[in-house]
Every structure is written in C-alpha cells, then in structure tokens.
Amino acid sequence: MRATKFRALAAMGAAAVLGLAACSSSSSGGSSSTGGQSTSSTAYPQLARYIASLEQRPASLGVTDPVGAPIPQGKTIAYIQCGSPACVVDGDVLQQAVSVLHWKMNRINAGLTAQTIQAAWQQALTEHPDAVITSGVSRALFNPQLAQLAASKTPVIDLTTADPPGGGLTAVFGYGPEWTTQGKIIADYMLVNSGGKPFNELSVNVSAYANISMISAAVATQIKASCSKCTASTLNVPVTSIGTDLPSRITSYLSAHPDVNWVYVGFADMMTGLPSAMSSAGLGSVKTVTIDRTSASNEYMQNGQSLVMSAGFDVGEMMWRSVDYLARLWTGKSTAQDTALSGLPLWLITKVNQPSGNPSTGYYPYVVNYPAEYEKLWGVK
C-alpha cells in the first residue's frame, strides 16, 4: 500500500470518527460482512467502508525509486535480537536481505532483562559494525551505547518501538504515530464488528514494550470517544509471563470481569495457549485481536478459536526496508520513500483473507514477492 493511499485511508477514518454518534443498541437495517464478522452497516457505515478497505491485501511497498548506483559490498550489520520469539524470525528475514547484497550479519541475543540488553549493545560496540539494526526495546535501555555509536557515525535502525528517529537513531520503522493510528484502527474494527451494540474491551499490556502501551492507549481513547456506553480497561503483565503463565493471568481477569467481550492482546506471541485456556474457562465467546502473526495465531484464527483479527505491519518487510535504507544512505541517495511516515504497508488480517503461512513460523508477506521488488530496486539480477 502506497504511503499516499494509507494517508488517505487514515484521513477517511478520522473523518468517519468525527461524524459518529455514541453507540446505540439499535441495529435495524441492512448488514455487511467484514472480515468474517457480522457488522452493522447502519451504526458505523463510514467506518465499515474504512475497515473493509484495510482488509484488502497491500499491492505495493510504497518504495519505487531504484537506488541507481553500485551498492558497496562487504558491509557488516549487527542485529541486536530482542527476547521475543518473533525477533528470531525477523532476524532470519534480515539475514536473507543482507545476503543478497553480499553483506554479513552478526546476530546478538539481547534477552529480556535490562542487564542482558545492555550487554548486547556493549557487544555491538566492541564489534565495530557498519550499522546496527534492532527492534522492540526502548532506547532508554541502551542510550549510553547509542551515544557512542552516534559519535562514531554508525547508523542505527530501530523497528517497532515508541521512540522517534533522532538522537542517535538514524531511522525508525514502525514508531509512535504509527502505533497510535494502529490502535485507533483496532478500536474501529471492534466498533464495526459489534453490531452497533455497546461492548467492554480489555487491552493486555507489557510494560517492557512501550509501543504496545501506545496501541492500547489509542484503542481506549477511540472507543471512549466513539461509544459513550462502551468501556475500555487495561491489564498490565510482565514480559516474563509470555510463554509461561500469561494465559492464566488473562483468563483470571476475564473470569473476574465477565462483561468483557473484546480483548486486544499485545502481539501474536502473547496469543500462544490463550484460546484453549479461554475455552476451558468458559470464555470462548470473547473475541480477541492482536498484531503480527505466528504459526499458532494463524491456526487460532483459521479455526475460529477466539482470535478474529490481526492488524499490523509486515516486520519482515521492514527488515528489507532497513537494508534498502542503508543501501541508499551509503550511495548518497534519498531515503525519503523509506522513511515516509505511515508509508508502511498496513493490513487487517482475518479468517476470510488470511493466506497460508510458513508452517514453522506463520510468516507470510503482506506484499506478495516483495524481496523481488527490492532486488529490482537494488539492481540485483
């Protein structure tokens, strides 16, 4: 999806929100099908069209200008890998991208604690890479190392974070305003797919990932602004609960708050084990949404197990975009198309439009065959 198209959609959504009345239990009139859910076309007709447009698979990267110059070979990229399983998958995709340009990637495991994250960045400093790529962690945890990298003029690219570019972050893909927009879209999806009836929403936050908090804050703001009888609440969980007791934490909350019927769950790794736990607790009717995707979340959605929608950006494509940014930076070309705000392809994925993913990772591209598009931009045969 081109940046201009996304901005137009976002503007359309904003206009729709301005014209909305508070939620009404009345849903007389026709209805439409959006993402496999029954939607009220009379309650939020503009939002319904907006959400339907975002369910169309993106057709373009939004990056069209060839690099048009020989790209230097032999560069070394330090990839500081966050402690989430998704970051391992993203690192595999980055490895594919750098290999196309005959660059080398050194993977540094950052773990989940402040100490291990600091150690990973310190290791990157000692390796003297040509550039550093990371994701998901607040710069507050590595500001001293970031300052040293900036002093040595080493580019640092951050992905899926709350932090804006600048102050040592050379480029950022998927940050602040984009997460706020995504949160609004998630709320819009709930509004459209609630049949015009009031609902109660829960957002599951991980404090270690500030971008998740930005999404949930925007979800709450949008719901409260658009539906006077709806509620939005938050459950904060530690990062160490992911892969351990997170399903029981969520089901315990939902059992204690039986009126909750929509849950935004931070990101796809946090969905693992949750639908079966919800079903066992008699909570199978509660709808969940998330961002990103895994093999487990793909299966949950396809089987109709609680998860009805995944919103987001293709982080795999962000990895290739990061390499494209460096190729342009090191050849003196404009990086404007890479960094255009809200220029990332955005897609709302449901049971209806979900492609089949890699059996082991759940990964599938948003833009079909995007690596070939980047190779063409790089002049790689």
C-alpha positions as CSV (number, residue, x, y, z in Angstrom):
1,M,0.0,0.0,0.0
2,R,1.5,3.3,-1.0
3,A,2.1,5.9,1.6
4,T,-0.3,8.3,-0.1
5,K,-3.1,5.7,-0.1
6,F,-2.6,4.9,3.6
7,R,-2.7,8.6,4.5
8,A,-6.0,8.9,2.5
9,L,-7.4,6.0,4.4
10,A,-6.3,7.4,7.7
11,A,-7.9,10.7,6.8
12,M,-11.1,9.0,5.8
13,G,-11.1,7.1,9.1
14,A,-10.6,10.3,11.1
15,A,-13.5,12.0,9.1
16,A,-15.7,9.0,9.9
17,V,-14.9,9.2,13.6
18,L,-15.9,12.9,13.7
19,G,-19.3,12.0,12.3
20,L,-20.0,9.1,14.7
21,A,-22.7,9.2,17.4
22,A,-22.5,7.3,20.7
23,C,-23.1,3.6,20.5
24,S,-26.7,2.5,20.0
25,S,-28.2,-0.9,20.7
26,S,-30.4,-0.4,17.6
27,S,-29.1,-2.1,14.6
28,S,-32.1,-2.1,12.3
29,G,-31.5,-2.1,8.6
30,G,-29.0,-3.9,6.4
31,S,-25.8,-5.5,7.5
32,S,-22.5,-6.3,5.7
33,S,-19.7,-8.8,6.2
34,T,-16.3,-7.6,7.2
35,G,-13.5,-10.0,8.0
36,G,-15.9,-12.8,8.6
37,Q,-17.8,-10.9,11.4
38,S,-21.3,-9.6,11.3
39,T,-21.2,-5.8,11.1
40,S,-23.9,-3.2,11.3
41,S,-23.9,-1.0,8.2
42,T,-26.2,1.5,9.9
43,A,-24.3,2.1,13.1
44,Y,-20.9,2.9,11.5
45,P,-21.3,3.0,7.7
46,Q,-18.2,5.1,7.1
47,L,-16.0,3.1,9.5
48,A,-17.3,-0.2,7.9
49,R,-16.1,1.0,4.5
50,Y,-12.8,2.1,6.0
51,I,-12.1,-1.2,7.7
52,A,-13.1,-3.1,4.6
53,S,-10.5,-1.1,2.6
54,L,-7.8,-2.0,5.1
55,E,-8.7,-5.7,4.8
56,Q,-7.5,-5.6,1.1
57,R,-4.0,-7.0,0.8
58,P,-1.4,-4.3,0.1
59,A,-0.3,-4.3,-3.5
60,S,2.8,-2.0,-3.3
61,L,5.7,-1.4,-1.0
62,G,5.4,2.4,-1.5
63,V,9.1,2.4,-2.4
64,T,9.5,2.8,-6.2
65,D,12.7,4.7,-6.9
66,P,15.7,2.4,-7.9
67,V,18.9,3.0,-5.9
68,G,20.6,3.7,-9.3
69,A,24.2,3.3,-8.1
70,P,26.6,0.5,-7.2
71,I,25.8,-0.7,-3.7
72,P,29.0,-1.3,-1.7
73,Q,29.6,-4.9,-0.7
74,G,31.3,-6.4,2.4
75,K,29.3,-4.4,5.0
76,T,28.7,-5.9,8.4
77,I,25.4,-5.4,10.2
78,A,24.9,-6.1,13.9
79,Y,21.4,-7.4,14.6
80,I,20.5,-6.9,18.2
81,Q,17.8,-9.5,18.7
82,C,15.1,-8.9,21.3
83,G,13.9,-11.7,23.6
84,S,10.6,-12.4,21.8
85,P,10.4,-15.4,19.5
86,A,9.2,-13.1,16.8
87,C,12.5,-11.3,16.7
88,V,14.3,-14.6,15.8
89,V,12.0,-15.0,12.8
90,D,12.7,-11.3,11.9
91,G,16.4,-11.9,12.1
92,D,16.2,-14.8,9.7
93,V,14.5,-12.5,7.2
94,L,17.1,-9.8,7.7
95,Q,19.8,-12.5,7.0
96,Q,18.2,-13.1,3.7
97,A,18.2,-9.5,2.8
98,V,21.8,-8.7,3.7
99,S,23.0,-11.8,1.9
100,V,21.5,-10.5,-1.4
101,L,23.9,-7.6,-1.2
102,H,26.8,-9.8,0.0
103,W,26.8,-8.2,3.4
104,K,27.4,-10.0,6.7
105,M,25.0,-10.1,9.7
106,N,26.1,-10.8,13.3
107,R,23.2,-11.8,15.5
108,I,23.5,-10.6,19.1
109,N,20.9,-12.0,21.6
110,A,19.6,-9.2,23.8
111,G,17.4,-11.4,26.1
112,L,14.6,-10.0,28.2
113,T,16.3,-8.1,31.0
114,A,17.9,-4.7,31.3
115,Q,21.2,-6.3,32.0
116,T,21.2,-8.6,29.0
117,I,20.0,-5.8,26.7
118,Q,22.9,-3.5,28.0
119,A,25.4,-6.4,27.4
120,A,24.1,-6.9,23.9
121,W,24.6,-3.3,23.0
122,Q,28.0,-3.3,24.6
123,Q,29.0,-6.3,22.5
124,A,27.8,-4.4,19.4
125,L,30.2,-1.5,20.3
126,T,33.2,-3.9,20.6
127,E,32.4,-5.5,17.2
128,H,32.5,-2.1,15.3
129,P,29.8,-2.9,12.8
130,D,29.0,-0.8,9.8
131,A,25.4,-0.4,11.0
132,V,23.1,-1.7,13.8
133,I,19.5,-2.9,13.4
134,T,17.3,-3.7,16.4
135,S,13.6,-3.8,17.4
136,G,11.1,-3.6,20.1
137,V,13.1,-2.2,23.1
138,S,13.0,1.4,24.4
139,R,16.2,3.4,23.8
140,A,16.2,4.2,27.5
141,L,17.9,0.8,28.0
142,F,20.7,1.5,25.6
143,N,21.2,5.3,25.4
144,P,24.9,5.3,26.6
145,Q,25.8,2.8,23.8
146,L,23.6,4.7,21.3
147,A,25.6,7.9,22.0
148,Q,28.9,6.1,21.4
149,L,27.6,4.7,18.1
150,A,26.4,8.2,17.1
151,A,29.8,9.6,17.9
152,S,31.4,7.0,15.5
153,K,28.8,7.8,12.9
154,T,27.4,4.3,12.9
155,P,23.9,4.2,11.6
156,V,21.3,2.6,13.9
157,I,17.9,1.5,12.7
158,D,15.2,0.6,15.2
159,L,11.9,-1.1,14.4
160,T,8.6,-1.4,16.2
161,T,9.3,1.0,19.0
162,A,7.7,4.0,20.6
163,D,10.9,6.1,20.1
164,P,11.1,8.5,17.2
165,P,14.1,8.9,15.0
166,G,16.9,11.2,16.1
167,G,19.4,11.4,18.9
168,G,21.4,8.5,17.6
169,L,18.5,6.6,15.9
170,T,19.2,7.1,12.3
171,A,15.9,5.7,11.1
172,V,12.9,4.1,12.8
173,F,10.2,2.0,11.1
174,G,7.0,1.4,13.0
175,Y,7.0,4.0,15.8
176,G,4.9,6.4,17.8
177,P,2.3,7.9,15.5
178,E,2.0,4.7,13.5
179,W,1.2,2.7,16.7
180,T,-1.4,5.3,17.7
181,T,-3.0,5.0,14.3
182,Q,-3.0,1.2,14.6
183,G,-4.7,1.4,18.0
184,K,-7.4,3.6,16.5
185,I,-7.9,1.1,13.7
186,I,-8.2,-1.8,16.2
187,A,-10.8,0.1,18.0
188,D,-12.6,0.9,14.8
189,Y,-12.6,-2.8,13.9
190,M,-14.3,-3.6,17.3
191,L,-16.8,-0.8,16.8
192,V,-17.7,-2.0,13.3
193,N,-17.9,-5.7,14.3
194,S,-20.1,-5.2,17.4
195,G,-23.3,-4.7,15.5
196,G,-23.8,-1.2,16.9
197,K,-24.1,-2.5,20.4
198,P,-22.1,-1.3,23.4
199,F,-19.2,-3.5,24.5
200,N,-16.5,-3.8,27.1
201,E,-12.9,-4.0,26.0
202,L,-9.7,-5.2,27.7
203,S,-6.1,-4.4,26.5
204,V,-3.3,-6.7,27.7
205,N,-0.1,-4.6,28.0
206,V,3.6,-5.5,28.5
207,S,5.4,-2.5,30.1
208,A,8.7,-3.6,28.6
209,Y,7.3,-2.8,25.1
210,A,6.2,0.8,25.1
211,N,4.7,0.6,21.6
212,I,2.1,-1.9,22.9
213,S,1.1,0.6,25.5
214,M,0.7,3.2,22.8
215,I,-1.6,0.9,20.9
216,S,-3.8,0.1,23.9
217,A,-4.0,3.8,24.9
218,A,-5.2,4.7,21.4
219,V,-7.7,1.8,21.5
220,A,-9.2,3.1,24.7
221,T,-9.3,6.7,23.5
222,Q,-11.0,5.8,20.3
223,I,-13.6,3.5,21.9
224,K,-14.5,6.1,24.6
225,A,-14.7,8.9,22.0
226,S,-16.9,6.9,19.7
227,C,-19.2,4.9,22.1
228,S,-20.4,6.5,25.3
229,K,-21.7,3.2,26.7
230,C,-18.6,1.2,25.9
231,T,-15.8,0.7,28.4
232,A,-12.0,0.1,28.0
233,S,-9.7,-1.4,30.6
234,T,-6.1,-2.5,30.8
235,L,-4.3,-5.5,32.3
236,N,-0.5,-5.0,32.7
237,V,1.6,-8.2,32.6
238,P,5.3,-8.7,33.0
239,V,7.3,-9.7,29.9
240,T,8.4,-12.9,31.7
241,S,4.7,-14.1,31.6
242,I,5.0,-14.5,27.8
243,G,5.3,-18.2,27.2
244,T,4.6,-19.1,30.9
245,D,1.6,-18.1,32.9
246,L,0.1,-15.3,30.6
247,P,-3.0,-17.3,29.5
248,S,-3.9,-17.9,33.2
249,R,-3.4,-14.2,34.0
250,I,-5.7,-13.2,31.2
251,T,-8.4,-15.8,31.9
252,S,-8.3,-15.0,35.6
253,Y,-9.0,-11.3,34.8
254,L,-11.8,-12.2,32.3
255,S,-13.4,-14.6,34.8
256,A,-13.5,-11.8,37.3
257,H,-14.9,-9.4,34.7
258,P,-17.5,-11.4,32.8
259,D,-18.8,-8.3,30.9
260,V,-15.6,-8.0,28.9
261,N,-16.3,-9.3,25.3
262,W,-13.3,-7.9,23.3
263,V,-9.6,-8.2,24.2
264,Y,-6.7,-6.6,22.5
265,V,-3.7,-8.9,23.2
266,G,-0.4,-7.0,22.7
267,F,1.2,-9.1,19.9
268,A,0.9,-12.6,18.4
269,D,3.4,-14.3,20.6
270,M,1.2,-13.4,23.5
271,M,-1.7,-15.4,22.0
272,T,0.1,-18.8,22.5
273,G,-2.1,-21.0,24.6
274,L,-4.7,-18.4,25.3
275,P,-7.7,-19.6,23.2
276,S,-7.6,-23.1,24.8
277,A,-7.3,-21.5,28.2
278,M,-10.2,-19.3,27.5
279,S,-12.3,-22.2,26.2
280,S,-11.5,-24.2,29.3
281,A,-12.6,-21.3,31.5
282,G,-15.9,-20.9,29.6
283,L,-14.8,-17.8,27.9
284,G,-14.9,-19.0,24.3
285,S,-17.3,-16.2,23.2
286,V,-14.8,-13.4,24.0
287,K,-13.3,-12.1,20.8
288,T,-9.5,-11.3,20.7
289,V,-7.5,-9.2,18.3
290,T,-3.7,-8.8,18.1
291,I,-0.9,-7.5,15.9
292,D,1.6,-9.6,13.9
293,R,1.3,-13.3,13.4
294,T,2.8,-16.7,14.4
295,S,2.0,-20.2,13.3
296,A,-0.1,-20.6,16.4
297,S,-2.1,-17.4,15.9
298,N,-2.7,-18.3,12.2
299,E,-4.2,-21.6,13.3
300,Y,-6.3,-20.0,16.0
301,M,-7.7,-17.6,13.5
302,Q,-8.4,-20.2,10.8
303,N,-10.1,-22.5,13.3
304,G,-12.2,-19.7,14.8
305,Q,-10.6,-20.0,18.2
306,S,-11.2,-16.6,19.8
307,L,-8.8,-14.7,17.5
308,V,-10.7,-12.8,14.9
309,M,-8.3,-10.3,13.5
310,S,-4.6,-9.4,13.4
311,A,-3.6,-5.9,12.5
312,G,-0.2,-4.6,11.7
313,F,2.8,-4.0,9.6
314,D,5.0,-6.7,8.0
315,V,8.1,-6.6,10.2
316,G,9.8,-9.0,7.7
317,E,9.4,-6.3,5.0
318,M,10.7,-3.7,7.5
319,M,13.9,-5.7,7.6
320,W,14.3,-5.5,3.8
321,R,13.4,-1.8,4.0
322,S,16.1,-1.3,6.6
323,V,18.7,-2.8,4.2
324,D,17.2,-0.6,1.4
325,Y,17.7,2.4,3.6
326,L,21.3,1.6,4.3
327,A,21.9,0.9,0.6
328,R,20.6,4.4,-0.2
329,L,22.5,6.0,2.7
330,W,25.8,4.5,1.6
331,T,25.3,5.5,-2.0
332,G,24.2,9.1,-1.2
333,K,20.6,8.6,-2.5
334,S,17.4,9.9,-0.9
335,T,15.9,7.8,1.8
336,A,12.6,9.7,1.9
337,Q,10.5,7.0,0.5
338,D,11.8,4.5,3.0
339,T,11.0,6.8,6.0
340,A,7.8,8.4,4.9
341,L,5.5,8.5,8.0
342,S,2.7,5.9,7.6
343,G,4.4,4.7,4.5
344,L,4.5,1.1,5.6
345,P,2.0,-1.4,4.1
346,L,-0.8,-2.0,6.6
347,W,-3.2,-4.9,6.5
348,L,-6.1,-6.2,8.7
349,I,-6.0,-10.0,8.5
350,T,-9.0,-12.2,9.3
351,K,-10.0,-15.8,8.7
352,V,-11.5,-14.6,5.4
353,N,-8.4,-13.1,3.8
354,Q,-5.6,-14.9,5.6
355,P,-3.0,-16.5,3.4
356,S,-1.3,-19.8,4.3
357,G,1.9,-19.0,6.3
358,N,5.2,-20.8,6.7
359,P,4.3,-23.9,8.7
360,S,7.1,-23.4,11.3
361,T,6.9,-19.6,11.7
362,G,3.5,-18.5,10.5
363,Y,5.1,-15.9,8.3
364,Y,3.7,-14.7,5.0
365,P,4.4,-11.4,3.2
366,Y,1.9,-8.6,3.1
367,V,3.1,-7.5,-0.3
368,V,3.4,-10.7,-2.5
369,N,7.0,-11.4,-3.5
370,Y,8.4,-8.1,-2.0
371,P,12.0,-9.4,-1.9
372,A,12.0,-9.5,-5.7
373,E,10.8,-5.9,-5.7
374,Y,13.7,-4.8,-3.5
375,E,16.2,-6.8,-5.6
376,K,14.9,-4.9,-8.7
377,L,15.3,-1.6,-6.8
378,W,18.9,-2.6,-5.9
379,G,19.8,-3.7,-9.5
380,V,20.4,-7.3,-8.4
381,K,19.9,-9.8,-11.1
